[in-house]
Amino acid sequence: MGHPVYRVESFQITGPYTLRVEFDDGAFREIDFRPVLEGELYGPLRELSLFNGVRVDPEVHTLVWPNGADFEPATLHDWAKHKHGLKAMAQRWALTMTQGS
């Protein structure tokens, strides 16, 4: 038995690094991405102009950024369930980056 497949229908920028995301099942999520913006892929999104370049990819129906960053639609849909793990991963990336400098 598989997991539900969600599609991002639209989004609205509601604040710095914060998006209100609408899904094909009618659900909305307001997501503050700030805590997960670390590492090679997500770290550059701390540049607000790059973060605000977000769009919905018409093929995979998720949020994508100009630098290639994206999130699985199911992760976005169930953000409350995943955000602590993603934040912990981002903190490890940040620590690795500072130790490697």
C-alpha positions in Angstrom: 0.0 0.0 0.0 1.5 3.3 -1.1 1.3 6.7 0.4 -1.0 9.5 -0.8 0.2 11.5 -3.8 -0.2 15.2 -3.4 0.2 18.0 -5.9 1.0 21.6 -5.2 -1.7 23.7 -6.9 -0.5 27.2 -6.0 1.3 29.2 -3.4 1.4 32.7 -2.0 4.4 34.5 -0.4 3.1 35.6 3.0 6.3 36.8 4.6 10.1 36.5 4.5 10.8 32.8 3.7 7.2 31.9 4.4 4.7 30.5 1.9 1.1 29.5 2.0 0.8 26.4 -0.2 -2.4 25.0 -1.6 -2.7 21.3 -2.5 -4.9 19.4 -4.9 -6.9 17.9 -2.0 -7.9 21.4 -0.9 -5.5 21.5 2.1 -3.4 24.7 2.8 -0.2 24.8 4.7 1.7 27.9 5.9 5.3 27.0 5.9 8.2 29.0 7.4 11.3 27.6 5.6 13.9 29.6 7.5 14.8 26.7 9.9 15.7 24.4 7.0 17.7 26.8 4.8 21.2 25.3 5.3 23.5 23.2 3.2 24.6 23.3 -0.4 21.1 23.1 -1.9 18.9 25.0 0.6 21.5 27.4 2.0 21.5 29.7 -1.0 17.8 30.2 -0.5 18.6 32.4 2.5 19.2 35.1 -0.2 15.6 36.4 -0.1 15.6 37.3 -3.8 16.5 33.7 -4.7 13.9 32.3 -2.3 11.2 34.6 -3.8 12.0 33.1 -7.2 10.0 30.0 -6.2 7.5 28.6 -8.7 5.3 25.5 -9.1 6.8 23.1 -11.5 4.1 22.1 -14.0 5.5 18.5 -14.4 6.1 17.4 -10.9 3.6 19.7 -9.2 5.9 20.9 -6.4 7.7 24.1 -5.4 11.0 24.6 -7.2 13.6 27.3 -6.9 16.0 28.7 -9.6 19.0 26.9 -8.0 17.3 23.5 -8.4 16.1 23.2 -4.8 12.7 21.5 -4.2 10.7 19.5 -1.7 8.7 16.4 -2.2 5.0 17.5 -2.3 4.1 14.9 0.4 6.7 16.5 2.7 5.2 19.9 2.1 1.7 18.6 2.6 2.7 16.9 5.9 5.2 19.6 7.0 4.2 19.5 10.7 5.2 15.8 10.7 8.6 16.4 8.9 9.7 19.9 10.0 11.6 18.8 13.2 13.6 16.2 11.2 14.3 18.6 8.4 15.4 21.3 11.0 17.7 18.7 12.7 19.2 17.8 9.3 19.8 21.5 8.5 21.5 22.0 11.8 23.9 19.1 11.0 24.6 20.6 7.6 25.3 24.0 9.2 27.7 22.4 11.7 29.5 20.5 9.0 29.9 23.7 7.0 31.4 25.6 9.9 33.7 22.7 10.9 34.8 22.4 7.3 35.8 26.1 7.1 
